[in-house]
Amino acid sequence: MYQALYRKYRPRCFHDVAGQEHVTETLRRQILRDRLSHAYLFVGTRGTGKTTCAKILARAINCQNPADGEPCNTCKSCIGIENGSILDVLELDAASNNGVDSVRALREEAIYTPASVKKRVYIIDEVHMLSSSAFNALLKILEEPPEHLVFILATTELHKVPATILSRCQRFSFKRLTAEVIAARLDLVANNEGLNLTSEAAGKLAALADGSMRDGLSLLDQCASDTLIDLQRVLDTVGLAGHQELTRLVGAVADRDISDALGCLDNLYCDGRDLTSLLGEIASLVRDMLIFKLSPGSPLLTSGFSVEELSMLSKKMPSERLLYCLETIKETLFSISRSGNVKLSVEMCLIRICDEQLSADASAMLARIAGLEVTGIENRRPRTVLAGKEPQAEGSENYPSMDMNMNMDKDKDTVPAQKPPEILVAPIEQEVVPKTPVAPIIQNNPETDESKGFWLDILEILKEDLAVYTLLSDSENVHAELRAGTLTIRASNLFTVNTIESKMFSEPLKAAASKALGREIIIRVEAGSSGGESNWDKLERLSAFNVIKFE
């Protein structure tokens, strides 16, 4: 009967265990010097060699012809322990024998001396699965064991093991295996099995193994339907996206091309790719892009992409947006098991990471602010002042311009009696048309209104404080009005009102207003959706300047 590769090539000696020399060398020296402990605790992630080392240690303790601390694997004791015919060495699974009755039965048997070997050895795998009462029953014999008894406990979750058990064991921590170590073992196994394993395929299998030798051998066994195992066969067998497809998909996300990103996803879905694995691949690539952006020479890159590809992709996305992508993918992976439609969940995830404006969480806000820092302010046209003149906004040629030195009588003959249009300050990524002229317009009733150019001057000063500038330049939510020496700011919601009234926002605003107007100013913040005038006043004012727009 065919035997799985991870069972067929399980190490039988300490020197054959890959990547755990700090454990195997210590155990081998203890056997040589006869300084064995009565209880060992092996801790580590799955597939790192805990149970394998426990079985090797059990054979080495009872071997009749040990060689340099290694079991000979040829004597009667080694063969009997390996095939399970010697009952003095017993392996228990705590996941299925986690009750107190099982531990009591073990304790009653442990007092008897071994029949055919030197020491009775109990290997308890996944010991953290024992119940509290079972741990208590194990504690007494673990504290004062007979001379002929050795316990070897193995666990993947150390925090679930009581401190009273930990203090009575020698603890050995098994490291997660590196991709190089796993790839080297896969090459060795492939050669012994007559398989032609390419270096790219071995590297990909080692990366997918995620530090577990058993997972790597299982994946190799899965791909061994033909003698040639290349990267494409690995991708097809495991259901992963190809190198080019993944690069195109992440490139579309970086370019905010939702149509192209969804098209790539649909092609991969039709090809039978596993969408959950695809999200994991995207997260791995985005993670490498972030590390490359923060530390280009870091040895922690794991996705297998070249430096040129990572450089090209990472230039398109700031670090804040990369973090937002990782957070969004992580949330999708967490909730995808509860989703009835995996494809829909992945599509929604791609749409959100293509356009962070569709998300309202903190990471999305940071990504949007980072985009403003990179492109928004630089793309804004700077204000220029001509000799003796104030700058005018776009479209100001449609409005009458006044000289500040004109008297009120002349002003009445040339200027309509309507109020000037309300200043609309566009967000950084948008452009609102029309804008009002920056040049001041003198009204028939100067006691109720002042120059409207003040707000652009204040915002120009506040560009030094990006957070305050971003909030106050949002024309959809914030409106400003200067009347009788009081600056009134109306916000569309109470949250924005409270934010503007906070010390972090109010102090820079007051300083900028005083600097722009040349005097101390009173600032009042209130909630309201507009500047406070009636609808008829708005229609009358806007009709005079031909800017009425119904929605």
Buried (B, 14 or more C-beta within 10 A) or exposed (E): EEEEBBEEBBBBBBBBBBBBEEBBEEBBEBBEEEEBEBBBBBBBBEBBBBBBBBBBBBBBBBBEEBEEBBBBBEBEBBBBBBEEEBEBBBBBEBEEBBBBEBBBEBBEEBEEEBEBBBBBBBBBBBBBBBBEBBBBBBBEBBEEBEEBBBBBBBBBEEEEBBEEBEEBBBBBEBBBBEBEBBBBBBBEBBEEBEBEBBEBBBBBBBBBBBBBBBBBBBBBBEBBEEEEBBBEBBBBBBBBBBBEBBBBBBBBBBEBBBEBBBBBBEBBBEEEBBBBBBBBBBBBBBBBBBBBBEEEEEEEBBBBBEEEBBBBBBEBBBBBBBBBBBBBBEBBBEEBEEEEEBEEBBBBBBBBBBBBEEBEBEBBBBBBBBBBBBEBEEEBEEEEEEEEEBBBBEBBEEBEBBEEEEEEEEBEEEBBEBBBBBBBBBBBEEEEEBBBBBBBBBBBEEEEBBBBBBBBBBBBBBBEBBEBBBBBBBBEBBBBBBEEEEBBBBBBEEEBBEBBBEEEBBEBBBBBBBEBBEEEBEBEBEEEEEBEEEEEEBEBBBEBBEBEEEE
